[in-house]
């Protein structure tokens, strides 16, 4: 049986502030985070492709990113 993921989508009003506070522009500038699992995992859009990845908040980098889906719709369906 496949485990389902918990996703907490960040409010639109907090997206830029949260990305700035997590210093995404320093550690993983290729990504824009839009939510988390409520723990140590962030969900992000790769700016260049629009693909969805999960990345750890600690150790955040492109090398640690795990591909999840090509579109946001596919991402939601995989939950």
PDB file as gemmi writes it, atoms N, CA and C in Angstrom:
CRYST1    1.000    1.000    1.000  90.00  90.00  90.00 P 1                      
ATOM      1  N   UNK A   1       0.847  -1.182   0.000  1.00  0.00           N  
ATOM      2  CA  UNK A   1       0.000   0.000   0.000  1.00  0.00           C  
ATOM      3  C   UNK A   1       0.895   1.249   0.000  1.00  0.00           C  
ATOM      4  N   UNK A   2       0.586   2.186  -0.886  1.00  0.00           N  
ATOM      5  CA  UNK A   2       1.359   3.409  -0.993  1.00  0.00           C  
ATOM      6  C   UNK A   2       0.971   4.387   0.111  1.00  0.00           C  
ATOM      7  N   UNK A   3       1.987   4.998   0.734  1.00  0.00           N  
ATOM      8  CA  UNK A   3       1.724   5.981   1.783  1.00  0.00           C  
ATOM      9  C   UNK A   3       1.328   7.308   1.157  1.00  0.00           C  
ATOM     10  N   UNK A   4       0.347   7.938   1.719  1.00  0.00           N  
ATOM     11  CA  UNK A   4      -0.079   9.253   1.267  1.00  0.00           C  
ATOM     12  C   UNK A   4       0.758  10.310   1.976  1.00  0.00           C  
ATOM     13  N   UNK A   5       0.936  11.435   1.308  1.00  0.00           N  
ATOM     14  CA  UNK A   5       1.732  12.524   1.860  1.00  0.00           C  
ATOM     15  C   UNK A   5       0.814  13.592   2.430  1.00  0.00           C  
ATOM     16  N   UNK A   6       1.289  14.231   3.487  1.00  0.00           N  
ATOM     17  CA  UNK A   6       0.600  15.384   4.061  1.00  0.00           C  
ATOM     18  C   UNK A   6       1.212  16.628   3.445  1.00  0.00           C  
ATOM     19  N   UNK A   7       0.375  17.533   2.958  1.00  0.00           N  
ATOM     20  CA  UNK A   7       0.858  18.764   2.359  1.00  0.00           C  
ATOM     21  C   UNK A   7       0.143  19.948   2.992  1.00  0.00           C  
ATOM     22  N   UNK A   8       0.936  20.890   3.450  1.00  0.00           N  
ATOM     23  CA  UNK A   8       0.403  22.137   3.988  1.00  0.00           C  
ATOM     24  C   UNK A   8       0.798  23.236   2.997  1.00  0.00           C  
ATOM     25  N   UNK A   9      -0.169  23.699   2.193  1.00  0.00           N  
ATOM     26  CA  UNK A   9       0.102  24.763   1.226  1.00  0.00           C  
ATOM     27  C   UNK A   9       0.147  26.098   1.956  1.00  0.00           C  
ATOM     28  N   UNK A  10       1.162  26.884   1.670  1.00  0.00           N  
ATOM     29  CA  UNK A  10       1.305  28.186   2.308  1.00  0.00           C  
ATOM     30  C   UNK A  10       0.336  29.186   1.680  1.00  0.00           C  
ATOM     31  N   UNK A  11      -0.233  30.079   2.493  1.00  0.00           N  
ATOM     32  CA  UNK A  11      -1.111  31.122   1.950  1.00  0.00           C  
ATOM     33  C   UNK A  11      -0.346  32.009   0.965  1.00  0.00           C  
ATOM     34  N   UNK A  12      -1.021  32.463  -0.070  1.00  0.00           N  
ATOM     35  CA  UNK A  12      -0.388  33.334  -1.063  1.00  0.00           C  
ATOM     36  C   UNK A  12       0.295  34.535  -0.424  1.00  0.00           C  
ATOM     37  N   UNK A  13      -0.306  35.078   0.611  1.00  0.00           N  
ATOM     38  CA  UNK A  13       0.242  36.268   1.260  1.00  0.00           C  
ATOM     39  C   UNK A  13       1.571  35.990   1.970  1.00  0.00           C  
ATOM     40  N   UNK A  14       1.908  34.717   2.216  1.00  0.00           N  
ATOM     41  CA  UNK A  14       3.147  34.376   2.928  1.00  0.00           C  
ATOM     42  C   UNK A  14       4.233  33.797   2.030  1.00  0.00           C  
ATOM     43  N   UNK A  15       3.933  33.500   0.779  1.00  0.00           N  
ATOM     44  CA  UNK A  15       4.878  32.788  -0.080  1.00  0.00           C  
ATOM     45  C   UNK A  15       6.235  33.478  -0.181  1.00  0.00           C  
ATOM     46  N   UNK A  16       6.259  34.740  -0.556  1.00  0.00           N  
ATOM     47  CA  UNK A  16       7.538  35.429  -0.742  1.00  0.00           C  
ATOM     48  C   UNK A  16       8.269  35.615   0.580  1.00  0.00           C  
ATOM     49  N   UNK A  17       7.529  35.949   1.624  1.00  0.00           N  
ATOM     50  CA  UNK A  17       8.129  36.127   2.948  1.00  0.00           C  
ATOM     51  C   UNK A  17       8.749  34.823   3.445  1.00  0.00           C  
ATOM     52  N   UNK A  18       8.036  33.721   3.306  1.00  0.00           N  
ATOM     53  CA  UNK A  18       8.556  32.433   3.766  1.00  0.00           C  
ATOM     54  C   UNK A  18       9.792  32.013   2.971  1.00  0.00           C  
ATOM     55  N   UNK A  19       9.776  32.209   1.653  1.00  0.00           N  
ATOM     56  CA  UNK A  19      10.942  31.874   0.847  1.00  0.00           C  
ATOM     57  C   UNK A  19      12.147  32.721   1.250  1.00  0.00           C  
ATOM     58  N   UNK A  20      11.909  33.970   1.566  1.00  0.00           N  
ATOM     59  CA  UNK A  20      12.997  34.849   2.018  1.00  0.00           C  
ATOM     60  C   UNK A  20      13.529  34.393   3.379  1.00  0.00           C  
ATOM     61  N   UNK A  21      12.623  34.081   4.307  1.00  0.00           N  
ATOM     62  CA  UNK A  21      13.042  33.677   5.652  1.00  0.00           C  
ATOM     63  C   UNK A  21      13.794  32.349   5.659  1.00  0.00           C  
ATOM     64  N   UNK A  22      13.435  31.431   4.762  1.00  0.00           N  
ATOM     65  CA  UNK A  22      14.155  30.155   4.651  1.00  0.00           C  
ATOM     66  C   UNK A  22      15.405  30.285   3.787  1.00  0.00           C  
ATOM     67  N   UNK A  23      15.655  31.483   3.281  1.00  0.00           N  
ATOM     68  CA  UNK A  23      16.833  31.795   2.465  1.00  0.00           C  
ATOM     69  C   UNK A  23      16.967  30.861   1.259  1.00  0.00           C  
ATOM     70  N   UNK A  24      15.830  30.599   0.627  1.00  0.00           N  
ATOM     71  CA  UNK A  24      15.807  29.725  -0.543  1.00  0.00           C  
ATOM     72  C   UNK A  24      16.697  30.310  -1.639  1.00  0.00           C  
ATOM     73  N   UNK A  25      16.727  31.628  -1.766  1.00  0.00           N  
ATOM     74  CA  UNK A  25      17.543  32.282  -2.797  1.00  0.00           C  
ATOM     75  C   UNK A  25      19.036  32.011  -2.614  1.00  0.00           C  
ATOM     76  N   UNK A  26      19.453  31.633  -1.415  1.00  0.00           N  
ATOM     77  CA  UNK A  26      20.859  31.317  -1.139  1.00  0.00           C  
ATOM     78  C   UNK A  26      21.122  29.823  -1.324  1.00  0.00           C  
ATOM     79  N   UNK A  27      20.285  28.980  -0.713  1.00  0.00           N  
ATOM     80  CA  UNK A  27      20.552  27.546  -0.666  1.00  0.00           C  
ATOM     81  C   UNK A  27      20.021  26.749  -1.854  1.00  0.00           C  
ATOM     82  N   UNK A  28      18.922  27.199  -2.426  1.00  0.00           N  
ATOM     83  CA  UNK A  28      18.321  26.483  -3.564  1.00  0.00           C  
ATOM     84  C   UNK A  28      17.650  27.493  -4.492  1.00  0.00           C  
ATOM     85  N   UNK A  29      18.448  28.381  -5.105  1.00  0.00           N  
ATOM     86  CA  UNK A  29      17.861  29.461  -5.916  1.00  0.00           C  
ATOM     87  C   UNK A  29      17.074  28.988  -7.132  1.00  0.00           C  
ATOM     88  N   UNK A  30      17.223  27.729  -7.501  1.00  0.00           N  
ATOM     89  CA  UNK A  30      16.471  27.187  -8.641  1.00  0.00           C  
ATOM     90  C   UNK A  30      15.009  26.938  -8.303  1.00  0.00           C  
ATOM     91  N   UNK A  31      14.664  27.023  -6.997  1.00  0.00           N  
ATOM     92  CA  UNK A  31      13.333  26.631  -6.543  1.00  0.00           C  
ATOM     93  C   UNK A  31      12.565  27.779  -5.897  1.00  0.00           C  
ATOM     94  N   UNK A  32      11.244  27.601  -5.865  1.00  0.00           N  
ATOM     95  CA  UNK A  32      10.335  28.482  -5.129  1.00  0.00           C  
ATOM     96  C   UNK A  32       9.436  27.565  -4.307  1.00  0.00           C  
ATOM     97  N   UNK A  33       9.556  27.666  -2.989  1.00  0.00           N  
ATOM     98  CA  UNK A  33       8.795  26.790  -2.097  1.00  0.00           C  
ATOM     99  C   UNK A  33       7.365  27.306  -1.949  1.00  0.00           C  
ATOM    100  N   UNK A  34       6.417  26.364  -1.990  1.00  0.00           N  
ATOM    101  CA  UNK A  34       5.001  26.735  -1.855  1.00  0.00           C  
ATOM    102  C   UNK A  34       4.307  26.031  -0.687  1.00  0.00           C  
ATOM    103  N   UNK A  35       5.018  25.160   0.019  1.00  0.00           N  
ATOM    104  CA  UNK A  35       4.411  24.477   1.155  1.00  0.00           C  
ATOM    105  C   UNK A  35       5.363  23.478   1.769  1.00  0.00           C  
ATOM    106  N   UNK A  36       4.829  22.701   2.713  1.00  0.00           N  
ATOM    107  CA  UNK A  36       5.663  21.713   3.399  1.00  0.00           C  
ATOM    108  C   UNK A  36       4.807  20.533   3.848  1.00  0.00           C  
ATOM    109  N   UNK A  37       5.476  19.569   4.456  1.00  0.00           N  
ATOM    110  CA  UNK A  37       4.752  18.432   5.030  1.00  0.00           C  
ATOM    111  C   UNK A  37       4.457  18.667   6.504  1.00  0.00           C  
ATOM    112  N   UNK A  38       4.712  19.886   6.967  1.00  0.00           N  
ATOM    113  CA  UNK A  38       4.507  20.218   8.375  1.00  0.00           C  
ATOM    114  C   UNK A  38       5.703  19.832   9.226  1.00  0.00           C  
ATOM    115  N   UNK A  39       6.729  19.274   8.590  1.00  0.00           N  
ATOM    116  CA  UNK A  39       7.947  18.857   9.285  1.00  0.00           C  
ATOM    117  C   UNK A  39       9.167  19.378   8.562  1.00  0.00           C  
ATOM    118  N   UNK A  40      10.061  18.472   8.189  1.00  0.00           N  
ATOM    119  CA  UNK A  40      11.332  18.856   7.609  1.00  0.00           C  
ATOM    120  C   UNK A  40      11.397  18.889   6.102  1.00  0.00           C  
ATOM    121  N   UNK A  41      10.265  18.662   5.427  1.00  0.00           N  
ATOM    122  CA  UNK A  41      10.272  18.607   3.967  1.00  0.00           C  
ATOM    123  C   UNK A  41       9.494  19.769   3.372  1.00  0.00           C  
ATOM    124  N   UNK A  42      10.118  20.412   2.382  1.00  0.00           N  
ATOM    125  CA  UNK A  42       9.469  21.494   1.641  1.00  0.00           C  
ATOM    126  C   UNK A  42       9.032  20.978   0.285  1.00  0.00           C  
ATOM    127  N   UNK A  43       7.971  21.555  -0.249  1.00  0.00           N  
ATOM    128  CA  UNK A  43       7.520  21.274  -1.603  1.00  0.00           C  
ATOM    129  C   UNK A  43       7.766  22.528  -2.429  1.00  0.00           C  
ATOM    130  N   UNK A  44       8.415  22.327  -3.588  1.00  0.00           N  
ATOM    131  CA  UNK A  44       8.861  23.480  -4.354  1.00  0.00           C  
ATOM    132  C   UNK A  44       8.661  23.277  -5.847  1.00  0.00           C  
ATOM    133  N   UNK A  45       8.543  24.398  -6.529  1.00  0.00           N  
ATOM    134  CA  UNK A  45       8.488  24.426  -7.987  1.00  0.00           C  
ATOM    135  C   UNK A  45       9.875  24.811  -8.478  1.00  0.00           C  
ATOM    136  N   UNK A  46      10.382  24.046  -9.432  1.00  0.00           N  
ATOM    137  CA  UNK A  46      11.645  24.418 -10.075  1.00  0.00           C  
ATOM    138  C   UNK A  46      11.336  25.554 -11.045  1.00  0.00           C  
ATOM    139  N   UNK A  47      11.999  26.679 -10.875  1.00  0.00           N  
ATOM    140  CA  UNK A  47      11.689  27.876 -11.647  1.00  0.00           C  
ATOM    141  C   UNK A  47      11.837  27.671 -13.154  1.00  0.00           C  
ATOM    142  N   UNK A  48      12.854  26.968 -13.574  1.00  0.00           N  
ATOM    143  CA  UNK A  48      13.132  26.807 -14.998  1.00  0.00           C  
ATOM    144  C   UNK A  48      12.133  25.902 -15.713  1.00  0.00           C  
ATOM    145  N   UNK A  49      11.691  24.835 -15.038  1.00  0.00           N  
ATOM    146  CA  UNK A  49      10.857  23.828 -15.701  1.00  0.00           C  
ATOM    147  C   UNK A  49       9.404  23.815 -15.255  1.00  0.00           C  
ATOM    148  N   UNK A  50       9.137  24.286 -14.043  1.00  0.00           N  
ATOM    149  CA  UNK A  50       7.795  24.177 -13.472  1.00  0.00           C  
ATOM    150  C   UNK A  50       7.549  22.835 -12.806  1.00  0.00           C  
ATOM    151  N   UNK A  51       8.556  21.948 -12.818  1.00  0.00           N  
ATOM    152  CA  UNK A  51       8.428  20.644 -12.170  1.00  0.00           C  
ATOM    153  C   UNK A  51       8.357  20.807 -10.655  1.00  0.00           C  
ATOM    154  N   UNK A  52       7.698  19.848 -10.014  1.00  0.00           N  
ATOM    155  CA  UNK A  52       7.514  19.873  -8.556  1.00  0.00           C  
ATOM    156  C   UNK A  52       8.511  18.909  -7.911  1.00  0.00           C  
ATOM    157  N   UNK A  53       9.160  19.388  -6.852  1.00  0.00           N  
ATOM    158  CA  UNK A  53      10.149  18.614  -6.111  1.00  0.00           C  
ATOM    159  C   UNK A  53       9.867  18.704  -4.622  1.00  0.00           C  
ATOM    160  N   UNK A  54      10.397  17.733  -3.884  1.00  0.00           N  
ATOM    161  CA  UNK A  54      10.472  17.879  -2.443  1.00  0.00           C  
ATOM    162  C   UNK A  54      11.940  18.075  -2.098  1.00  0.00           C  
ATOM    163  N   UNK A  55      12.190  18.975  -1.142  1.00  0.00           N  
ATOM    164  CA  UNK A  55      13.550  19.228  -0.704  1.00  0.00           C  
ATOM    165  C   UNK A  55      13.550  19.388   0.814  1.00  0.00           C  
ATOM    166  N   UNK A  56      14.629  18.982   1.461  1.00  0.00           N  
ATOM    167  CA  UNK A  56      14.683  19.130   2.908  1.00  0.00           C  
ATOM    168  C   UNK A  56      14.932  20.593   3.288  1.00  0.00           C  
ATOM    169  N   UNK A  57      14.330  21.037   4.376  1.00  0.00           N  
ATOM    170  CA  UNK A  57      14.613  22.379   4.872  1.00  0.00           C  
ATOM    171  C   UNK A  57      16.053  22.466   5.374  1.00  0.00           C  
ATOM    172  N   UNK A  58      16.530  21.411   6.006  1.00  0.00           N  
ATOM    173  CA  UNK A  58      17.915  21.367   6.472  1.00  0.00           C  
ATOM    174  C   UNK A  58      18.706  20.581   5.440  1.00  0.00           C  
ATOM    175  N   UNK A  59      19.706  21.227   4.870  1.00  0.00           N  
ATOM    176  CA  UNK A  59      20.441  20.622   3.776  1.00  0.00           C  
ATOM    177  C   UNK A  59      19.819  20.951   2.435  1.00  0.00           C  
ATOM    178  N   UNK A  60      19.052  22.029   2.407  1.00  0.00           N  
ATOM    179  CA  UNK A  60      18.341  22.443   1.199  1.00  0.00           C  
ATOM    180  C   UNK A  60      19.332  22.708   0.066  1.00  0.00           C  
ATOM    181  N   UNK A  61      19.147  21.996  -1.044  1.00  0.00           N  
ATOM    182  CA  UNK A  61      19.970  22.217  -2.232  1.00  0.00           C  
ATOM    183  C   UNK A  61      19.355  21.466  -3.407  1.00  0.00           C  
ATOM    184  N   UNK A  62      19.772  21.826  -4.593  1.00  0.00           N  
ATOM    185  CA  UNK A  62      19.278  21.131  -5.784  1.00  0.00           C  
ATOM    186  C   UNK A  62      19.690  19.665  -5.756  1.00  0.00           C  
ATOM    187  N   UNK A  63      20.869  19.375  -5.211  1.00  0.00           N  
ATOM    188  CA  UNK A  63      21.363  18.004  -5.144  1.00  0.00           C  
ATOM    189  C   UNK A  63      20.490  17.119  -4.257  1.00  0.00           C  
ATOM    190  N   UNK A  64      19.825  17.687  -3.290  1.00  0.00           N  
ATOM    191  CA  UNK A  64      18.968  16.926  -2.378  1.00  0.00           C  
ATOM    192  C   UNK A  64      17.514  16.876  -2.829  1.00  0.00           C  
ATOM    193  N   UNK A  65      17.177  17.594  -3.899  1.00  0.00           N  
ATOM    194  CA  UNK A  65      15.801  17.657  -4.384  1.00  0.00           C  
ATOM    195  C   UNK A  65      15.388  16.332  -5.016  1.00  0.00           C  
ATOM    196  N   UNK A  66      14.156  15.939  -4.746  1.00  0.00           N  
ATOM    197  CA  UNK A  66      13.588  14.709  -5.297  1.00  0.00           C  
ATOM    198  C   UNK A  66      12.404  15.083  -6.181  1.00  0.00           C  
ATOM    199  N   UNK A  67      12.484  14.679  -7.448  1.00  0.00           N  
ATOM    200  CA  UNK A  67      11.418  14.963  -8.399  1.00  0.00           C  
ATOM    201  C   UNK A  67      10.132  14.252  -7.988  1.00  0.00           C  
ATOM    202  N   UNK A  68       9.009  14.991  -8.063  1.00  0.00           N  
ATOM    203  CA  UNK A  68       7.709  14.408  -7.735  1.00  0.00           C  
ATOM    204  C   UNK A  68       6.738  14.399  -8.912  1.00  0.00           C  
ATOM    205  N   UNK A  69       6.688  15.495  -9.663  1.00  0.00           N  
ATOM    206  CA  UNK A  69       5.693  15.594 -10.739  1.00  0.00           C  
ATOM    207  C   UNK A  69       6.080  16.683 -11.732  1.00  0.00           C  
ATOM    208  N   UNK A  70       5.515  16.574 -12.940  1.00  0.00           N  
ATOM    209  CA  UNK A  70       5.778  17.579 -13.968  1.00  0.00           C  
ATOM    210  C   UNK A  70       4.885  18.801 -13.830  1.00  0.00           C  
ATOM    211  N   UNK A  71       3.718  18.628 -13.215  1.00  0.00           N  
ATOM    212  CA  UNK A  71       2.785  19.744 -13.056  1.00  0.00           C  
ATOM    213  C   UNK A  71       2.217  19.738 -11.641  1.00  0.00           C  
ATOM    214  N   UNK A  72       1.642  20.876 -11.252  1.00  0.00           N  
ATOM    215  CA  UNK A  72       1.010  20.969  -9.943  1.00  0.00           C  
ATOM    216  C   UNK A  72      -0.186  20.017  -9.860  1.00  0.00           C  
ATOM    217  N   UNK A  73      -0.895  19.898 -10.964  1.00  0.00           N  
ATOM    218  CA  UNK A  73      -2.047  18.999 -11.021  1.00  0.00           C  
ATOM    219  C   UNK A  73      -1.607  17.547 -10.761  1.00  0.00           C  
ATOM    220  N   UNK A  74      -0.542  17.104 -11.433  1.00  0.00           N  
ATOM    221  CA  UNK A  74      -0.012  15.762 -11.198  1.00  0.00           C  
ATOM    222  C   UNK A  74       0.431  15.591  -9.747  1.00  0.00           C  
ATOM    223  N   UNK A  75       1.039  16.619  -9.202  1.00  0.00           N  
ATOM    224  CA  UNK A  75       1.469  16.596  -7.800  1.00  0.00           C  
ATOM    225  C   UNK A  75       0.273  16.345  -6.883  1.00  0.00           C  
ATOM    226  N   UNK A  76      -0.801  17.097  -7.089  1.00  0.00           N  
ATOM    227  CA  UNK A  76      -1.996  16.930  -6.263  1.00  0.00           C  
ATOM    228  C   UNK A  76      -2.608  15.546  -6.440  1.00  0.00           C  
ATOM    229  N   UNK A  77      -2.619  15.034  -7.656  1.00  0.00           N  
ATOM    230  CA  UNK A  77      -3.164  13.699  -7.901  1.00  0.00           C  
ATOM    231  C   UNK A  77      -2.345  12.619  -7.216  1.00  0.00           C  
ATOM    232  N   UNK A  78      -1.050  12.835  -7.051  1.00  0.00           N  
ATOM    233  CA  UNK A  78      -0.190  11.826  -6.433  1.00  0.00           C  
ATOM    234  C   UNK A  78      -0.370  11.741  -4.923  1.00  0.00           C  
ATOM    235  N   UNK A  79      -1.052  12.705  -4.362  1.00  0.00           N  
ATOM    236  CA  UNK A  79      -1.254  12.704  -2.904  1.00  0.00           C  
ATOM    237  C   UNK A  79      -2.286  11.676  -2.556  1.00  0.00           C  
TER     238      UNK A  79                                                      
END                                                                             
